[in-house]
Every structure is written in structure tokens, then in C-alpha cells.
Amino acid sequence: MKVRGILSGVLMGAAVLTGTFATTATAAEKITVGALRFTSHAANFVAFEKGYFNEAGLEVEFKFFQAAQPMALAIASGDVDFGLTAISGGLISLADKGAVKVVGGALQEEAGIDGQMILASKAAFDAGLKTPADLKGKSFGVTTAGSSFHYMAHKIADKEGFDRKDIKIRPLQKVGAVIGALKSGQIDAWSIVPHIAKGLAKSPQVEMIGKVSDYVPNYQVTTVFTSTKNINDNPELVKTFLGAYSKGAADFNAALVDKSAGDATAEDMVKLIHKYVYADRPYEKAAPSIRNGAMRLNEGAALNMASVEDQLNWFKSEKLVPAGVTLDKLVDVKFVETF
């Protein structure tokens, strides 16, 4: 494993690596890609809409999910070939069984770019929940136990110096259910990506009280993963998918994160993403939220191994995954640069 000490070196190496992804899969090879309707999944949408998957010989169909763990199960069963989402207890347990592996990085917190935000219900805010330090004794919404939301809640507790058990974790299964519970005051707090957080914070029922990056710096929020079967039986397919995905990520970063591609390109990018994210809203209302959600996507799908290891250690400390699961079981590092 080639580990680089500084991000800039990694990204340069990853750009070179992208060229090695040029090997294409069998013409018109059909694959299914798991996704959530989040701006953070934009690289897949861009690669599809701009023809990068087709150019690589891949015929892609999307399957949409409401949470991370069901996607991991779908990949393990062979119903989905590639997924992009946060590391969950379910994903780690499946990796321990030899069913799935992380093969790249996707979304990452980066200094200077708005990231995930910590929110409080207006009722809890008025009752004294003004900062993350006030979360002791309060309820915190998650999709499932062992989700990234659960991890973030405990990282807040660790840094603020109170027992993890003093945050009352409330699993609600779906993101929409968590939003409803927060706005109605059924839960006190939640953390979520900016394209959702900023919109909620503008409503009278929700207040922003902090940033996740203050508690989990350089957090590898989401990863790319696939089945161990794909890795063993068809590694060229994995390389090909990551190559096309990486082109989509580069276009997204240039348009909406670095803003180096010009205003017209940025507008076109927002319109492309709107086909998948907030598609039920008029474009004029959806566009600001999509722009607000523009966090960095790892160039060349480079992977922050230190962050992945920290997440794995948290899962083990909470006994949410088998104690014997190792980083090697979770991650296959041969496809992308790591740092």
C-alpha cells in the first residue's frame, strides 16, 4: 500500500492513476449502481449523463436507496454491483464475512468548504441546546444504529468530554423520517450534508448549532464499494467503473467546488444533478440546495485510510461489528491511491 503524507501529493498521484483506469470492460457490460438522491452522489450521475460510463463500455442502471445498510446488503447479494455511501456496521460485518470491500473514496470533509452541519430542533434550541456541547442528555436522530450519523454523534460526545451514552440515539430508518422528527421536535438534534442542512436551517423549526468538521476533521464521509466477487472475478470491471466515476467527480469539483469551469458550466452541472436530486421541486427552488451541497469529491477516488481506520475502531469500540474484523478485510487498496 502506498501511503502519502500530504493530500496534494495524493491528488496528483490519483490524477495519474485515473489514466490507468482507461482499460474498458467488455462492451455494453450491464451493471447496477446503488445511489442515494444526494448531491454527494453526483459523480455517478455526471458519469452517466455525460456518457463516461458508456465510453468505458458500461451500461449502467441506478437503484436508489434510503439508507446505507440496505445498499450494502444489495451488493453482497449481487443485486447491485457498486455502491457509494457511508461506512456502516452492516457494511463492515459483510466485509468481515468476505462479501464486500471498500475500493475507493468519495465524499470528504475539507477545510474551507461547507460540510455536514449539526442541527437542533427549534424546541430543543429554545430549551437550551445552543451548541454541540449541550447535546448531553438530548436525543439524536439516525437512520440506523451503526450508521454514519451514530458515529458523528459519538465523536461529538468524545470531544465535548461526556459519555457517549448521554446522547440518546434514535433510529428512524429513513432520512425523510429523521427530517420530519427534527422539524416536529420529536428528536432534539441531527447532523447531515449541507444541501439538506442549509435548507432545514432556513425553516422556523430548525437551528444550526455546529459543524461536523470541528469534531471529525478530514472525515471520509462516503466510500465506493463493491462485492468481493467482482474484485476477484472481474478486477478490470472495478478499474473501469472507478475510471468513469472519477471523470464525473473531476467535472463536479471543477464546476461546483473549485468553480474553475465558469458560470455556464456550473449552471449546466446543477441542471444535470437536478434530474436526480430534488427532482420533485421546481428547478428554481432546487438549485440553491444543490449548490449548497457541493462538498469535495475525492480526485481519482483516492481514499483517506486514517479516517476509515478511525471509523472501524469506533464500530469495534461500540461492539457494533465483530472484534476481529481488520482494515484489510474492509478495504482493498490496489485500485486507488490512499493517504
C-alpha positions, 0 to 999 in steps of 0.5 A, spaced: 500 500 500 502 506 498 501 511 503 502 519 502 503 524 507 500 530 504 493 530 500 496 534 494 501 529 493 495 524 493 491 528 488 496 528 483 498 521 484 490 519 483 490 524 477 495 519 474 492 513 476 485 515 473 489 514 466 490 507 468 483 506 469 482 507 461 482 499 460 474 498 458 470 492 460 467 488 455 462 492 451 455 494 453 457 490 460 450 491 464 451 493 471 447 496 477 449 502 481 446 503 488 445 511 489 442 515 494 438 522 491 444 526 494 448 531 491 454 527 494 452 522 489 453 526 483 459 523 480 455 517 478 450 521 475 455 526 471 458 519 469 452 517 466 449 523 463 455 525 460 456 518 457 463 516 461 460 510 463 458 508 456 465 510 453 468 505 458 463 500 455 458 500 461 451 500 461 449 502 467 442 502 471 441 506 478 437 503 484 436 508 489 436 507 496 434 510 503 439 508 507 446 505 507 445 498 510 440 496 505 445 498 499 450 494 502 446 488 503 444 489 495 451 488 493 453 482 497 447 479 494 449 481 487 443 485 486 447 491 485 454 491 483 457 498 486 455 502 491 457 509 494 455 511 501 457 511 508 461 506 512 456 502 516 456 496 521 452 492 516 457 494 511 463 492 515 460 485 518 459 483 510 466 485 509 468 481 515 464 475 512 468 476 505 462 479 501 464 486 500 470 491 500 471 498 500 475 500 493 475 507 493 473 514 496 468 519 495 465 524 499 470 528 504 470 533 509 475 539 507 477 545 510 474 551 507 468 548 504 461 547 507 460 540 510 455 536 514 452 541 519 449 539 526 442 541 527 437 542 533 430 542 533 427 549 534 424 546 541 430 543 543 434 550 541 429 554 545 430 549 551 437 550 551 441 546 546 445 552 543 451 548 541 454 541 540 456 541 547 449 541 550 447 535 546 448 531 553 442 528 555 438 530 548 436 525 543 439 524 536 436 522 530 439 516 525 437 512 520 440 506 523 444 504 529 451 503 526 450 508 521 454 514 519 450 519 523 451 514 530 458 515 529 458 523 528 454 523 534 459 519 538 465 523 536 461 529 538 460 526 545 468 524 545 470 531 544 465 535 548 468 530 554 461 526 556 459 519 555 457 517 549 451 514 552 448 521 554 446 522 547 440 518 546 440 515 539 434 514 535 433 510 529 428 512 524 430 508 518 429 513 513 432 520 512 425 523 510 423 520 517 429 523 521 427 530 517 420 530 519 422 528 527 427 534 527 422 539 524 416 536 529 421 536 535 420 529 536 428 528 536 432 534 539 438 534 534 441 531 527 447 532 523 447 531 515 450 534 508 449 541 507 444 541 501 439 538 506 442 542 512 442 549 509 435 548 507 432 545 514 436 551 517 432 556 513 425 553 516 422 556 523 423 549 526 430 548 525 437 551 528 444 550 526 448 549 532 455 546 529 459 543 524 461 536 523 468 538 521 470 541 528 469 534 531 471 529 525 476 533 521 478 530 514 472 525 515 471 520 509 464 521 509 462 516 503 466 510 500 465 506 493 464 499 494 463 493 491 462 485 492 468 481 493 466 477 487 467 482 482 474 484 485 476 477 484 472 475 478 472 481 474 478 486 477 478 490 470 470 491 471 472 495 478 478 499 474 473 501 469 467 503 473 472 507 478 475 510 471 468 513 469 466 515 476 472 519 477 471 523 470 464 525 473 467 527 480 473 531 476 467 535 472 463 536 479 469 539 483 471 543 477 464 546 476 461 546 483 467 546 488 473 549 485 468 553 480 474 553 475 469 551 469 465 558 469 458 560 470 455 556 464 458 550 466 456 550 473 449 552 471 449 546 466 452 541 472 446 543 477 441 542 471 444 535 470 444 533 478 437 536 478 434 530 474 436 526 480 436 530 486 430 534 488 427 532 482 420 533 485 421 541 486 421 546 481 428 547 478 428 554 481 427 552 488 432 546 487 438 549 485 440 553 491 440 546 495 444 543 490 449 548 490 449 548 497 451 541 497 457 541 493 462 538 498 469 535 495 469 529 491 475 525 492 480 526 485 481 519 482 477 516 488 483 516 492 481 514 499 483 517 506 485 510 510 486 514 517 479 516 517 476 509 515 481 506 520 478 511 525 471 509 523 472 501 524 475 502 531 469 506 533 464 500 530 469 495 534 469 500 540 461 500 540 461 492 539 457 494 533 461 489 528 465 483 530 472 484 534 476 481 529 474 484 523 481 488 520 482 494 515 484 489 510 478 485 510 474 492 509 478 495 504 482 493 498 487 498 496 490 496 489 485 500 485 486 507 488 491 511 491 490 512 499 493 517 504 
